[in-house]
C-alpha cells in the first residue's frame, strides 16, 4: 500500500467526503462441521458473487433496505440459503458452519440496532487477543492499545482508564465480578491475569459513561464471557515464558459442556533483561474451569472455578543505572544482600442459574466466593554509591565511576500477611415488553479482611542514620555537632486489622428503542444504590449510602452515511474498598466516604468503506468532575491512599480510534488519546494526578504474505508521554512535579502456520493436529529504555536528592509453539 494512498484516505475520512451507496455488507468465516476453514465457497446474491479464501473468510456486498437472498455453495458440501435484511452501509458478520448432509435454509432479519454500538462498548475478537504479541499477552495487552487506556508497565496487567487508577476498573467474567490480590506492589509479582484467553468467547469494554447495571466503580468496565463448546477440542501453547493448555468437552446429549484450562508462567526471561542482576525463581500457576448444564429450555446452570498460586522468590544482586546529562554523566551503583519471598494463593468459585420464565422475562441468580491468602516477606539491604562517570572515550576506565559523591545504605523489612474472604449473592431480572426493556438487580456482599502490616525502612548516608522528615526530633547537623536524639526508622508501619464490610447494592434501569422523525433513537436511564457498613476489632462502626443516577441516549440519523451519535453520563460513586480505608500508617479509617464523579461522554461512530473494505472511526470527548476524592500515591502498581476525602479533581480528554481491514481479511487499528487530569488537595491548588498521561498513540496491525498466507505478522506499538515521577516517602507532592521519560514500546510477532485445513500433514503422527504453528516474538523491538518509577538517593555533600529512573525490560526474544487438536 503506497504512502500517497494512505494520506489521501486519511483526509477522506477526516472530512467525511466518502460517498455511500444504498448497499450493505455481509462478511464472516465459513467452517465445516470439524470447525476447519472452508476455501472456495461460492457466495452470491442477485448475480454478484465472491469466494471464501484459504482461511474461510468472505466479504459480499448486498442491496440494503430489502430482503436479500444469499446463497452459499460448495462442490462437496450442501447448499445454504439465508435471507438477510440490512440497513444502508450496515456490516453484518455471518459465520457459517456448512454440512455435507442437510441443506440449510433460514431467514435472518438484521437492523442496525447493534446493542454494543448503542451502549458504547468496544468488542474485541478473542483470536486477536491470542495472537497479538506482548510481554504480558492477553486481554489487558489489547486494552492498552485502545484510546483512553494507559499503562507504562509491560510486566503488569493493570491499566488506568481516563485518569482513574487501577482500583477503579470493573472486571466481570460470566457476569461475576472478579478481584485482584491486595498486596501486589510490582508488575513482575503478578505473573498471570485472572482471564484465561484460551477460554474466552466475547470481550466487551467500556471506558466510561456505562449503564447502571454495571457496578460501583469510577472508570471502566471489562465484561468477559467464556465460551460454551459445541464439540470436543483442545489447544496448547508453549514458549520461553511458560505454557498453557485448554480442553473443550461436550456430553453426547449436548446438555453438559465444559471448558478447562491450565497455565504456567515464568517471568525470568523478562526480569533478567532489567538492570538489576537477580536470582529469580518465580512460579505462577493457575487452573480454571467453566461447566455448563442445560437440563431444559427454561433452566441453565453454570459453574466457574479458579485456583491460582503466585510463588515469587527474588534475590537482587547488583545494579548500575547511568543517568544525568552528557556534560555531567552520573551513575548509581548498588550491591544487594537479602531476598524477598512472596506468595499469593487465591481460590474463586461462582454458580449461576438462569431461568427463562417466558419469551419476555428472564431471571438470574449468582453466588460467588473469593478467598485470597497473601504473604509479603522481605529483608533487603542495598548499599549504594552515587558518583560521576568517566566520559572520556579514550580512557581505560570509560563508563566507570571515577569520583564518588555519596555513599549510603538502605534496609527494607516487611512481614505483611493478609487473608481475605469475599462472598456475593445476586438476583437479576430482565423483562421485555414491546419496544421497552426493564432490568433490575439486588446484591449482597460480605468482605472479611484479616491483615497484619509490619514494614520499616532504615536509611543511612555516609554513616549517619537519616530520620523521617515528619518526625519531631532534635536538629541533626552531623558531622558538625553530635546528634543526641533517638535513632528511629525512616519509615515504620505496624498495624493489625480485623475488618468486616457488609454491602447491599441494587439497580434498576429502563431501555427503549423509538424514532425521532425518521431517525432511530435509543434511550436508557437507571439508578444504582449501595449501603455499606464497616466494622471490626477496635473500629467504630460506620454506615453510608449512595445513589447513582445514569443515562444514555443514542441517535442514528436517517442519512446515507452510517453515522451514530451517543451522549451518556451520570453520577458515579465508588464506595471505598479495604485498600482505600487503610491510611499510610496501616490504620483503617471507617468514615472514608465514597468518591464521586460526574461523567459526561459525547461520541460519534462512523462506519464507511475504504479500498472497498469496511472501516470504522470512533471519536469521544469526555469530562469528569470528581469530588470527595481520596488522594493516593503510585509506586509501580502499589497504591497507597491517604484514607481522607480531602481533595477534588477533574479529568478531560479526547479519544479517537480508526479500525478496519487495512489488509483484507484482518482487523487492525490506530488509536490516539489526549488526557489531562489534575487534583486539588487541601485547597493548595491543582497539580497533576499520578495517572496524568497527556498523549497516547497506539497501533495494532496484522498482515500476511500475499503469496505465502501461512506466514503472518503481528505488530503492537504504543507511545505514551511520561507520567508524573512521584516523590520521596512522606514528601509533599506539590514540591515534586517532575515527569518520567516518554514510554515507547514496539512488540512484533512472526508466525508460520505449518499445519491447518489447507495444509494437512501426510505424516501419521502429525495427523491429529488441526493446526500447528511456530512463532518468533521480539519484545521491545527498538530496545527503548522505559522507566516505571524513580529511586530517590540523597547526596550528603551537595544536599541534593536525585531522581534515578527504574528502567523496565530491554529487547527480549521469545519462541512460541501453538497447537490445536
Order of alpha helices (4+ residues) and beta strands (2+ residues): alpha-beta-beta-beta-beta-beta-beta-beta-beta-beta-alpha-beta-alpha-alpha-beta-beta-beta-beta-beta-beta-beta-beta-beta-alpha-beta-beta-beta-beta-beta-beta-beta-beta-beta-beta-beta-beta-alpha-beta-beta-beta-beta-beta-beta-beta-beta-beta-beta-beta-beta-beta-beta
